Amino acid sequence: MNRILSLLPAGTEIVAALNAVDELVAITHECDYPPEVAKLPRVTSSAIDRDASSSAIDDEVRRISASGAPMFALEADDVVRLAPSVILTQALCEVCAVSEGDVRDIAQVISPAPKIVPLGGTTLDGVWADIGNVAKAIGRSKEAATLLESISTRLLLVHKALKGARAKRLRVAVIEWLDPLYSAGHWTPDVVRRGGGIDAIAEPGAHSVRMTVDQVRAAAPELLLFAPCGFDVERAEREASALLASDEWSWARGIQAWAIDGNALTSRPGPRLADAVEVIAAIIAPTLFPAPAAHYARRLQ
């Protein structure tokens, strides 16, 4: 039986979707899905106060990055004591999780040496490939095939409904951070496309980039989706509503806008990206799909 240490929330969700929750020995402080992982030990902590304002969080991230200090603390003694046989990490964003280099340093003192499986997918296909890689490492390739087939079927149903109705593709701007503004890059443009839209401000696989309000306006979006990284729908709704009420955003008041749960739907490269496609499709083509659940998305205007 594997002893899996997941050092990012997406990894935890992938393990759970592969029916291997019982093989997890520890997770991060940010892992919150599925609910049954709540009982597991946590081996990380953050230097960032996630309850601070968006601008304060951004300032703190920049300060810590400039100092060379880590964003996250990893309880090395606990990791060694737990003796994981598989460690899931990432090589994509040091603001999002413990760095892969720190993980490899600690893994060197664990005996026997654990498998290290980095998740590095930057597109939707890359995320699905990561699921397969995790499955191979933990002996769950059969489960991965079933999971990926289910996801493929769900996305195909969305595609067929949109195509059959000849639904108009809206120009969509997904905002990943509100103060300062950042586009939602990586896999998000793929999610938008699969959901029936055209990403107006980002390219598939590219990093999220800082933007000005004028740049968002110049992209001529027909739909605004506010999905702050790591925030639930309630906080997204609160912060996006305040943003849209400002004079700087007066130009957008005639444009359809929604707050969505970035923490669950767009920030994590895991199985729930399929949920994100379905949510966006329901927003773009409400006559074709059931309304999105309120815990996932809320209309602002």
PAKOLRO-979232 format. One record per residue: x, y, z of N, C-alpha, C, CB in turn; residue in three letters. Coordinates in steps of 0.02 Angstrom, whole numbers, padded with zeros to 5 digits, always signed. Each point is the difference from the previous one (the first is absolute). Glycine has a CB too. Layout:
// residues N
XYZXYZXYZXYZAla
...
***
This chain:
// residues 301
+00043-00060+00000-00043+00060+00000+00044+00062+00000-00092-00062+00062Met
+00074+00111-00103+00038+00062-00003-00009+00042+00063-00012-00001-00124Asn
+00062+00043+00136-00005+00052+00052+00011+00066-00037+00043-00077+00096Arg
-00099+00111-00111+00002+00058-00044+00000+00064+00040-00059-00066-00089Ile
+00107+00109+00075+00001+00068+00027-00018+00047-00057+00088-00030+00089Leu
-00142+00067-00081-00021+00047-00052+00017+00071+00023-00093-00077-00039Ser
+00135+00110+00001+00021+00067+00018-00033+00054-00042+00108-00048+00036Leu
-00165+00033-00063-00041+00051-00033-00072-00025-00003+00099+00042-00069Leu
-00147+00004+00075-00071-00019+00001-00022-00039-00061-00021+00100+00067Pro
+00046-00082-00126-00019-00037-00061+00022-00073+00005+00008+00106-00067Ala
+00051-00117+00095+00023-00068+00008-00045-00041+00046+00115+00041-00018Gly
-00137-00009+00071-00046-00033+00047-00065-00018-00036+00051+00062+00097Thr
-00077-00016-00137-00062-00013-00036+00009-00056-00051-00033+00120+00016Glu
+00090-00122-00048+00013-00054-00049+00002-00068+00036+00065+00080-00073Ile
-00029-00083+00128+00003-00064+00038-00069-00022+00020+00115+00030+00042Val
-00156+00017-00018-00067-00017+00021-00042-00025-00059+00008+00085+00091Ala
-00001-00052-00148-00039-00020-00060+00022-00068-00025-00013+00120-00030Ala
+00074-00141+00048+00025-00067-00019-00016-00052+00054+00091+00055-00066Leu
-00134-00036+00114-00022-00046+00053+00058-00024+00044-00094-00036-00074Asn
+00141+00082+00088+00058-00019+00040+00008+00045+00062+00055-00041-00104Ala
-00110+00069+00128+00004+00044+00060+00033-00037+00058-00103+00061-00038Val
+00088-00125+00045+00026-00038+00057+00076-00007-00002-00107-00062+00004Asp
+00138+00078-00061+00072-00004-00006+00035+00066+00014-00016-00091-00083Glu
-00022+00143+00095+00030+00065+00018+00022-00002+00073-00072+00060-00085Leu
+00134-00038+00098+00024+00002+00069+00003+00072+00026+00066-00104-00020Val
-00064+00153-00025+00001+00070+00020-00014+00044-00060+00082-00025+00093Ala
-00104+00087-00079-00018+00047-00052+00023+00070+00021-00101-00071-00035Ile
+00083+00122-00005+00018+00068+00016-00054+00035+00041+00068+00004-00105Thr
-00050+00054+00130-00048+00040+00038-00057+00025-00043+00092+00034+00076His
-00084-00034-00143-00051+00026-00045-00045-00054-00029+00078+00091-00028Glu
-00062-00154+00039-00041-00054-00028-00067-00003+00037+00104-00066-00031Cys
-00158+00076-00006-00066+00004+00031-00054-00040-00038+00032+00111+00043Asp
-00010-00152-00091-00047-00038-00040+00032-00064-00023-00058+00105-00037Tyr
+00019-00160+00040-00068-00008+00026-00001+00004+00076-00029-00070-00100Pro
-00031+00075+00130-00005+00011+00072+00037-00052+00043-00108+00054-00022Pro
+00112-00116-00002+00029-00052+00042+00075+00009+00012-00086-00075-00044Glu
+00119+00121+00009+00071+00011+00013+00012+00044+00061+00022-00014-00122Val
-00076+00041+00150+00007+00047+00056+00035-00032+00060-00103+00057-00039Ala
+00099-00121+00046+00028-00035+00058+00076-00012-00006-00111-00055+00015Lys
+00139+00067-00074+00070-00017-00012+00048+00051+00030-00036-00057-00104Leu
+00096+00036+00123+00051+00047+00025+00020+00051-00053+00042-00090+00077Pro
-00025+00150-00055+00024+00053-00045+00074+00012+00013-00115+00054-00003Arg
+00153-00049-00051+00073+00007+00009+00026+00065-00030+00010-00125-00002Val
-00055+00171-00015+00022+00065-00026-00036+00056+00036+00024-00051-00111Thr
+00004+00110+00106-00032+00062+00023+00021+00056-00047-00003-00040+00122Ser
-00034+00095-00120+00013+00055-00046+00025+00061+00036-00087-00045-00077Ser
+00131+00082+00044+00023+00064+00027-00049+00057-00017+00118-00040-00009Ala
-00168+00024-00032-00048+00050-00024-00065-00004+00039+00052-00005-00114Ile
-00078+00062+00134-00065+00004+00033-00054+00003-00053+00049+00058+00101Asp
-00083-00114-00113-00050-00003-00053-00063+00040+00016+00044-00112-00029Arg
-00050+00134+00092-00058+00042+00018+00013+00074-00012-00031-00086+00085Asp
+00092+00103-00103+00016+00070-00015-00033+00021-00065+00110-00010+00062Ala
-00108+00075-00077-00028+00024-00063+00042-00025-00058-00044+00102+00057Ser
+00014-00102-00117+00036-00024-00059+00064+00039-00012-00109-00035-00050Ser
+00106+00101+00059+00059+00041-00012+00054-00015+00053-00072+00089-00051Ser
+00050-00100+00114+00048-00016+00053+00033-00068-00013-00067+00069+00081Ala
+00029-00117-00105+00027-00066-00016+00052+00007-00055-00107-00056+00035Ile
+00090+00094-00087+00047+00010-00056+00064+00034+00024-00096+00008-00079Asp
+00090+00042+00122+00058+00034+00026+00045-00048+00040-00066+00107+00005Asp
+00034-00149+00035+00038-00047+00042+00035-00053-00043-00081+00019+00094Glu
+00047-00043-00146+00031-00048-00045+00062+00030-00032-00112-00053-00021Val
+00106+00115-00002+00057+00033-00032+00057+00011+00049-00079+00057-00079Arg
+00062-00038+00140+00052+00011+00051+00038-00064+00015-00068+00093+00049Arg
+00031-00147-00039+00031-00064+00016+00042-00025-00059-00095-00028+00078Ile
+00068+00035-00139+00038-00021-00059+00065+00038-00006-00107-00028-00057Ser
+00105+00093+00069+00060+00042-00006+00052-00019+00052-00070+00092-00046Ala
+00047-00114+00105+00046-00018+00054+00032-00068-00010-00068+00070+00076Ser
+00037-00111-00120+00026-00067-00010-00026-00051+00050+00099+00052-00049Gly
-00142-00029+00094-00028-00046+00050-00055-00043-00031+00027+00083+00092Ala
-00040-00141-00064-00053-00043-00028-00070+00025+00017+00078-00097+00009Pro
-00124+00086-00055-00071+00017+00013-00031-00049+00049-00009+00050-00115Met
+00033-00112+00113-00030-00053+00039+00053-00034+00042-00088-00016-00086Phe
+00068-00004+00146+00044-00039+00043-00021-00073-00004+00018+00098+00078Ala
+00031-00141-00085-00012-00072-00002+00029-00031+00063+00002-00001-00128Leu
-00043-00036+00164+00023-00031+00062+00042-00061-00017-00103+00040+00062Glu
+00167-00028-00071+00045-00053-00025+00002-00060+00047+00069+00088-00055Ala
-00067-00076+00120+00004-00056+00047-00062-00045-00006+00069+00071+00079Asp
-00126-00040-00087-00062-00039-00007+00001-00040-00065-00063+00086+00067Asp
+00087-00055-00120+00003-00035-00064+00045-00061+00005-00019+00108-00061Val
+00077-00100+00092+00046-00056+00007-00031-00055+00043+00098+00078-00012Val
-00131-00058+00066-00032-00049+00045-00055-00039-00035+00026+00074+00097Arg
-00064-00040-00140-00055-00033-00035+00025-00048-00054-00070+00099+00023Leu
+00132-00091-00046+00032-00044-00049-00045-00014-00060+00064-00051+00093Ala
-00083+00103-00129-00043-00012-00059+00037-00039-00054-00061+00106+00025Pro
+00024-00146-00062+00029-00036-00056-00011+00037-00065-00019-00108+00060Ser
-00029+00155-00061-00014+00042-00058-00013+00071+00024-00048-00099-00065Val
+00080+00148+00034-00012+00070+00017-00025+00036-00063+00090-00002+00091Ile
-00147+00033-00086-00027+00040-00054+00018+00073+00011-00095-00082-00017Leu
+00128+00112-00032+00021+00069+00006-00015+00035-00066+00090-00029+00084Thr
-00063+00089-00093-00013+00037-00062+00061+00041-00020-00121+00006+00029Gln
+00123+00009-00094+00056+00038-00026-00025+00060-00039+00069-00104-00007Ala
-00124+00132+00030-00034+00051-00039+00001+00069+00033-00071-00089-00046Leu
+00058+00092+00111-00011+00066+00032+00021-00003+00073-00095+00023-00078Cys
+00147+00015+00095+00025+00000+00069-00045+00040+00047+00115-00013-00045Glu
-00162+00051+00016-00049+00036+00041-00056-00047+00021+00029+00108-00058Val
-00035-00165+00023-00057-00044+00010+00014-00059+00046-00037+00033-00112Cys
+00100-00054+00117+00015-00060+00039+00075-00002+00015-00097-00062-00054Ala
+00116+00014+00095+00070-00010+00017+00039-00013-00065-00030-00047+00115Val
+00090+00074-00120+00039-00008-00061+00025-00071-00007+00034+00120+00007Ser
-00027-00142-00069+00023-00068-00014+00071-00010+00027-00073-00004-00102Glu
+00115+00056+00099+00068-00006+00025+00002-00017+00074+00037+00080-00087Gly
-00079-00046+00127-00003-00014+00072-00023-00072+00013-00024+00121+00022Asp
-00023-00144-00062-00025-00068+00007+00055-00051-00013-00115+00038-00034Val
+00153-00027-00020+00053-00047-00017+00056-00001+00053-00026+00018-00122Arg
+00038+00040+00152+00050+00003+00053-00020-00045+00059+00030+00117-00035Asp
-00093-00113+00055-00023-00040+00057-00004-00074-00019-00065+00098+00042Ile
+00045-00112-00104-00006-00069-00022+00066-00037+00004-00093+00034-00075Ala
+00149+00001+00070+00066-00032+00001+00015-00034+00066+00038+00085-00081Gln
-00072-00063+00135+00015-00030+00066-00053-00052+00020+00057+00106+00033Val
-00103-00121-00077-00051-00050+00014+00023-00067-00030-00093+00087+00000Ile
+00088-00139+00040+00020-00067-00024-00056-00050+00014+00122+00028+00021Ser
-00142-00065-00073+00023+00003-00070-00023+00065-00033-00001-00125-00006Pro
+00037+00145-00046-00015+00063-00034-00070-00003-00032+00123+00018-00022Ala
-00162+00034+00033-00067+00001-00029+00001+00019-00074-00046+00029+00112Pro
-00006-00050-00149-00011+00025-00067-00024+00072+00006-00027-00115-00046Lys
+00054+00160+00006-00023+00069-00002-00036+00010-00066+00095+00041+00075Ile
-00158-00021-00070-00041+00009-00060-00020+00074-00004-00043-00120+00005Val
+00076+00159-00048-00019+00070-00007-00058+00009-00049+00119+00032+00025Pro
-00165+00010-00007-00055+00019-00045+00020+00064-00036-00088-00056+00074Leu
+00092+00053-00140+00023+00059-00036-00043+00019-00059+00112-00030+00035Gly
-00171+00001-00040-00044+00015-00057-00020+00074-00001-00042-00117+00004Gly
+00048+00148-00063-00019+00071-00007-00061+00009-00045+00120+00032+00018Thr
-00143-00087-00048-00059+00001-00042-00048-00054+00026+00065+00043-00101Thr
-00126-00044+00075-00047-00050+00021+00025-00071-00015-00093+00082-00018Leu
+00120-00091-00042+00028-00066-00017+00059-00018+00046-00037+00017-00119Asp
+00076+00034+00137+00055-00012+00046-00023-00022+00069+00065+00084-00062Gly
-00120-00056+00085-00029-00020+00064-00024-00073-00003-00035+00120+00024Val
+00001-00137-00079-00022-00070-00007+00060-00047-00001-00104+00038-00063Trp
+00158-00017+00031+00061-00041+00000+00029-00007+00070+00023+00038-00117Ala
-00026+00015+00156+00023-00004+00070-00039-00052+00039+00034+00121-00006Asp
-00100-00123-00005-00041-00050+00034+00025-00070-00017-00100+00078-00003Ile
+00116-00089-00060+00027-00065-00020+00067-00015+00032-00060+00012-00107Gly
+00102+00039+00113+00066-00010+00031-00006-00017+00074+00048+00080-00083Asn
-00093-00046+00118-00011-00016+00071-00026-00071+00006-00024+00121+00026Val
-00024-00139-00069-00029-00067+00002+00053-00053-00011-00108+00047-00041Ala
+00153-00036-00006+00053-00048-00014+00045-00009+00061-00004+00031-00122Lys
+00019+00024+00155+00046-00002+00057-00030-00037+00060+00049+00107-00038Ala
-00115-00106+00044-00032-00032+00058-00038-00064-00018-00010+00113+00052Ile
+00020-00135-00114-00032-00063-00021-00075+00005-00009+00090-00057+00060Gly
-00113+00114-00086-00072+00010-00009-00016+00018-00073-00010+00036+00120Arg
+00045-00065-00167-00011+00018-00070-00069-00019-00024+00121-00015-00020Ser
-00149-00040+00045-00067-00020-00020-00051+00052+00024+00033-00121+00006Lys
-00024+00144+00055-00045+00052+00026+00007+00065-00039+00007-00052+00114Glu
+00055+00068-00135+00010+00061-00039-00035-00005-00067+00111+00017+00057Ala
-00108-00075-00088-00033-00009-00065-00075+00012+00007+00089-00082-00036Ala
-00118+00056+00090-00072+00010+00012-00016+00073+00013-00007-00116+00046Thr
+00049+00148-00005-00011+00071+00016+00005+00043-00062+00046-00020+00114Leu
+00007+00010-00153+00010+00042-00059-00053-00013-00053+00123+00000+00024Leu
-00146-00061-00029-00055-00014-00046-00064+00036+00021+00051-00113-00026Glu
-00064+00114+00091-00058+00036+00026+00005+00075-00014-00013-00086+00089Ser
+00072+00114-00078+00011+00072-00014-00010+00014-00074+00080+00008+00096Ile
-00052-00051-00138-00006+00009-00072-00073-00002-00022+00112-00052-00015Ser
-00151+00007+00044-00071-00005-00016-00037+00063+00020+00006-00124+00014Thr
+00009+00150+00045-00032+00061+00023+00015+00059-00046+00006-00043+00118Arg
+00058+00049-00137+00019+00056-00044-00030-00008-00069+00106+00013+00064Leu
-00112-00075-00087-00030-00012-00066-00074+00019+00001+00082-00092-00021Leu
-00117+00078+00075-00070+00019+00005-00009+00076-00003-00022-00104+00068Leu
+00067+00140-00036-00002+00073-00003+00012+00022-00072+00042+00009+00119Val
+00009-00037-00151+00016+00019-00069-00059-00013-00046+00121-00026+00022His
-00151-00033-00017-00056-00017-00045-00059+00046+00011+00038-00119+00000Lys
-00053+00137+00062-00056+00044+00013+00012+00070-00030-00024-00064+00105Ala
+00085+00090-00096+00017+00066-00027-00001-00002-00076+00070+00024+00102Leu
-00040-00076-00130+00003-00004-00073-00069-00010-00031+00115-00048+00010Lys
-00156+00006+00021-00066-00014-00026-00045+00062+00000+00012-00116+00040Gly
-00001+00159+00011-00040+00061+00004+00031+00059-00037-00041-00041+00109Ala
+00100+00029-00137+00038+00054-00032+00006+00060+00046-00040-00040-00113Arg
+00057+00025+00176+00004+00053+00051+00055+00050-00017-00042-00081+00086Ala
+00028+00143-00076+00049+00053-00012+00057-00006+00050-00089+00076-00047Lys
+00149-00071+00023+00059+00001+00044+00012+00071+00025+00051-00099-00062Arg
-00055+00108+00127+00011+00066+00030+00075+00011+00013-00114-00004+00052Leu
+00134+00067-00057+00068+00019+00020+00001+00006+00076+00021+00061-00110Arg
+00021-00101+00141+00001-00006+00072+00066+00025+00029-00079-00098-00007Val
+00075+00137+00060+00059+00021+00037-00005-00030+00070+00011+00108-00066Ala
+00037-00153+00082+00002-00031+00066+00054+00036+00041-00039-00113-00045Val
+00019+00143+00100+00045+00038+00043+00021-00044+00059-00054+00110-00034Ile
+00119-00124+00038+00025-00046+00052+00019+00035+00065+00041-00073-00091Glu
-00028+00138+00086+00016+00039+00061-00026+00070-00012+00104-00070+00027Trp
-00132+00101+00025-00036+00062-00010+00039+00063+00018-00101-00064+00023Leu
+00151+00058+00021+00037+00060+00020+00072-00020+00016-00105+00055+00045Asp
+00150-00048-00095-00010+00025-00068-00033-00053-00044+00101+00073+00014Pro
-00121-00052-00074-00035-00044-00045+00049-00050-00032-00085+00090-00022Leu
+00064-00153+00018+00037-00051-00037-00050-00040-00042+00089-00007+00091Tyr
-00068-00010-00151-00038-00046-00041+00007-00070+00029+00015+00072-00103Ser
-00060-00117+00084+00006-00071+00020+00029-00039-00059-00099+00010+00080Ala
+00162-00029-00073+00034-00034-00055-00002-00076+00006+00072+00098-00009Gly
-00017-00130-00013+00008-00072+00002-00059-00036-00033+00066+00012+00106His
-00101-00054-00070-00054-00041-00026-00066+00037-00008+00055-00097+00052Trp
-00061+00157-00022-00064+00034+00000-00025+00017-00070+00030+00046+00111Thr
+00012-00022-00157-00026+00012-00068-00029-00064-00032+00084+00092-00012Pro
-00054-00149+00025-00027-00063-00025-00069-00013+00030+00117-00045-00015Asp
-00123+00058+00081-00064-00010+00034-00054+00045-00030+00061-00032+00106Val
-00042+00094-00119-00047+00048-00031-00022-00025-00069+00054+00095+00063Val
-00006-00118-00102-00017-00024-00068-00046-00061+00004+00110+00043-00042Arg
-00095-00090+00086-00042-00059+00007-00069+00018+00025+00101-00069+00021Arg
-00106+00124+00016-00065+00023+00026-00039+00044-00049+00050-00007+00112Gly
-00022+00018-00171-00037+00037-00051+00021+00072-00009-00092-00074+00024Gly
+00148+00093+00006+00022+00070-00006+00065+00008-00037-00059+00022+00105Gly
+00079+00040-00112+00065+00018-00029+00035+00042+00053-00043-00003-00122Ile
+00101-00020+00145+00036+00038+00050+00027+00064-00032+00031-00106+00064Asp
-00051+00163-00038+00017+00064-00030+00066+00029+00026-00120+00021-00013Ala
+00147-00049+00067+00059+00031+00030+00057-00047+00015-00077+00081+00048Ile
+00071-00145-00064+00053-00048+00016+00005-00053-00054-00017+00020+00123Ala
+00076-00053-00125+00013-00053-00048+00010-00066+00037+00051+00082-00081Glu
-00073-00138+00052+00009-00065+00034+00073-00014+00016-00101-00042-00060Pro
+00114+00020+00121+00067-00019+00020+00043+00057+00024-00010-00090-00080Gly
-00009+00152+00066+00041+00058+00020-00012+00017+00073-00004+00044-00117Ala
+00054-00013+00148-00007+00021+00069-00054+00054+00007+00120-00029+00020His
-00149+00033+00039-00043+00056+00016+00043+00064-00001-00077-00073+00070Ser
+00048+00127-00095+00039+00062-00005-00038+00058+00031+00054-00042-00105Val
-00016+00090+00129-00030+00060+00029-00028+00044-00055+00080-00005+00097Arg
-00137+00034-00085-00034+00041-00051-00025+00065+00031-00033-00104-00062Met
+00018+00151+00019-00033+00061+00021-00074-00006-00016+00105+00068-00018Thr
-00145-00026+00049-00071+00002-00015-00011+00018-00073-00026+00033+00119Val
+00067+00013-00145-00007+00019-00071+00013-00058-00047+00035+00116+00031Asp
+00012-00160-00012+00013-00059-00042-00059-00048-00001+00122+00012+00025Gln
-00153-00020+00032-00059-00043+00003-00056+00031-00043+00032-00041+00116Val
-00041+00105-00109-00053+00034-00039+00014-00005-00075-00018+00079+00096Arg
+00081-00070-00115+00019-00002-00071-00011-00069-00030+00083+00090+00021Ala
-00083-00142+00020-00012-00068-00025-00072-00012-00019+00094-00038+00071Ala
-00137+00086-00056-00071-00002-00017-00035-00064+00024+00026+00070-00099Ala
-00021-00085+00163-00034-00061+00025-00075+00008-00001+00099-00024+00072Pro
-00132-00032-00086-00073-00003+00004-00023-00034+00065-00006-00002-00125Glu
+00053-00028+00160-00013-00033+00063+00061+00008+00045-00079-00083-00055Leu
+00069+00105+00116+00053+00007+00050-00009-00054+00053+00009+00125-00021Leu
+00043-00164+00032+00000-00051+00052+00054+00017+00051-00044-00088-00080Leu
+00024+00100+00141+00047+00017+00053+00012-00063+00042-00039+00122+00003Phe
+00100-00148-00007+00017-00063+00032+00066+00007+00038-00062-00065-00089Ala
+00064+00104+00142+00063+00011+00035+00031-00066+00025-00042+00113+00035Pro
+00106-00120-00049+00036-00062+00018-00005-00014+00074+00079+00020-00096Cys
-00104-00079+00113-00004-00020+00070-00060+00025+00039+00120-00004-00005Gly
-00163+00044-00026-00058+00027+00036-00063-00038-00018+00054+00113+00001Phe
-00099-00120+00048-00064-00031-00013-00048+00050-00033+00016-00079+00097Asp
-00076+00056-00114-00045+00042-00039-00025+00060+00041-00034-00100-00065Val
+00027+00091+00131-00023+00056+00041+00050+00058-00001-00062-00081+00074Glu
+00126+00064-00066+00050+00054-00001+00008+00029-00070+00059-00055+00096Arg
-00063+00012-00146+00003+00025-00069-00058+00048-00014+00057-00107-00036Ala
-00115+00089+00059-00059+00042-00010+00008+00068+00035-00071-00103-00010Glu
+00096+00102+00071+00008+00061+00038+00051+00047-00032-00031-00063+00104Arg
+00088+00036-00122+00053+00042-00027-00016+00023-00071+00083-00060+00072Glu
-00112+00017-00113-00017+00019-00068-00056+00052-00001+00035-00113-00040Ala
-00082+00108+00085-00055+00049+00004+00028+00069+00016-00080-00090+00036Ser
+00127+00092+00011+00031+00064+00017+00039+00029-00058+00007-00037+00119Ala
+00027-00007-00156+00038+00022-00058-00045+00030-00053+00085-00089+00023Leu
-00139+00054-00039-00046+00023-00052-00036+00064+00019-00014-00118-00035Leu
+00009+00131+00099-00034+00061+00024+00045+00062-00005-00069-00071+00076Ala
+00134+00060-00089+00047+00056-00003-00007+00038-00065+00078-00063+00075Ser
-00057+00125-00075-00004+00041-00061+00043-00029-00056-00021+00101+00071Asp
+00077-00132-00052+00047-00027-00049-00031-00055-00043+00092+00028+00078Glu
-00144-00060-00050-00033-00055-00035-00070+00019-00025+00065-00079+00071Trp
-00079+00143-00075-00067+00021-00022-00016-00023-00070+00010+00099+00074Ser
+00041-00107-00116-00009-00023-00069-00029-00070-00003+00094+00072-00034Trp
-00085-00111+00088-00019-00071-00002-00071-00012+00026+00119-00028+00015Ala
-00154+00080+00004-00064-00011+00034-00055-00028-00045+00032+00091+00075Arg
-00022-00089-00140-00049-00031-00044+00021-00070-00022-00031+00113-00038Gly
+00086-00138+00066+00027-00066-00021-00018-00052+00053+00095+00056-00063Ile
-00117-00113+00040-00015-00055+00046+00062-00018+00040-00089-00044-00078Gln
+00081+00037+00144+00057-00015+00043-00021-00051+00053+00049+00115-00020Ala
-00003-00160+00034-00012-00052+00051+00061-00006+00045-00077-00062-00079Trp
+00064+00043+00141+00053-00021+00046-00001-00076+00002-00008+00106+00070Ala
+00066-00137-00076+00002-00073+00004+00052-00021+00051-00036-00010-00120Ile
+00030-00051+00143+00044-00027+00051+00067-00019-00032-00099-00043+00067Asp
+00146+00090-00065+00065-00013-00029+00037-00055+00036+00004+00118-00036Gly
-00014-00123+00101+00034-00051+00039-00017-00070-00024-00001+00077+00098Asn
-00063-00088-00115-00022-00066-00021+00005-00011-00074-00076+00000+00096Ala
+00063+00052-00136-00011-00010-00071+00058+00018-00046-00116+00022+00025Leu
+00154+00028-00010+00050+00023-00049+00072-00001+00027-00089+00070-00049Thr
+00099-00067+00114+00068+00004+00027+00034-00068+00004-00036+00098+00065Ser
-00002-00151-00062+00028-00067+00012-00001-00043-00063-00036+00008+00119Arg
+00095-00031-00142+00003-00041-00059-00017-00073+00015+00085+00077-00047Pro
-00150-00090+00056-00022-00067+00017-00066-00017-00031+00062+00009+00106Gly
-00095-00062-00082-00062-00024-00031-00056+00051-00003+00032-00111+00040Pro
-00034+00158+00008-00057+00047+00000+00005+00053-00054-00009-00020+00121Arg
+00061+00019-00162-00001+00043-00059-00057-00020-00047+00125+00016+00010Leu
-00147-00078-00007-00059-00020-00038-00062+00036+00027+00052-00113-00023Ala
-00056+00120+00089-00055+00040+00029+00002+00071-00025+00002-00072+00102Asp
+00060+00099-00108+00008+00070-00023-00027+00008-00071+00100+00012+00074Ala
-00086-00061-00117-00026+00003-00069-00077+00002+00002+00101-00062-00043Val
-00130+00020+00083-00073-00003+00004-00030+00064+00028+00008-00124+00014Glu
+00025+00153+00036-00024+00063+00029+00002+00056-00052+00039-00037+00114Val
+00017+00042-00149+00007+00053-00050-00050-00010-00057+00122+00012+00029Ile
-00133-00074-00049-00049-00014-00053-00070+00022+00022+00070-00096-00040Ala
-00086+00084+00103-00066+00018+00026-00009+00076+00003-00001-00105+00067Ala
+00057+00141-00056-00003+00074+00001-00007+00026-00071+00070+00003+00104Ile
-00032-00031-00151-00001+00024-00069-00064-00019-00036+00124-00010-00001Ile
-00149-00050+00014-00060-00024-00035-00052-00025+00050+00070-00031-00100Ala
-00101+00076+00137-00045-00020+00055-00062-00039-00023+00040+00099+00061Pro
-00059-00093-00124-00058-00038-00023+00017-00073-00015-00046+00106-00048Thr
+00110-00122+00045+00021-00067-00018+00020-00043+00060+00038+00046-00108Leu
-00022-00014+00164+00027-00037+00057-00034+00024+00065+00110-00015-00060Phe
-00111-00028+00111-00026+00021+00065+00041+00058+00028-00042-00117+00022Pro
+00011+00159+00018+00036+00056+00031+00055-00026+00044-00104+00071-00004Ala
+00161-00037+00006+00055-00023+00044-00019+00005+00073+00083+00036-00087Pro
-00057-00081+00127-00014+00001+00072+00026+00064+00031+00006-00125+00003Ala
-00043+00151+00047+00018+00063+00031+00067-00003+00036-00121+00025+00013Ala
+00142-00085+00007+00066-00005+00034+00057+00003-00050-00052-00067+00090His
+00035+00065-00155+00051+00005-00052-00001+00068-00035-00010-00123-00016Tyr
-00048+00150+00004-00004+00062-00041-00060+00042+00020+00056-00060-00094Ala
-00047+00126+00092-00055+00046+00017+00003+00060-00048+00001-00036+00122Arg
-00058+00052-00150-00002+00056-00047+00005+00066+00037-00069-00069-00080Arg
+00109+00114+00054+00010+00066+00029-00041+00054-00034+00115-00035+00032Leu
-00121+00029-00098-00039+00049-00039-00018-00029-00068+00057+00096+00061Gln
***
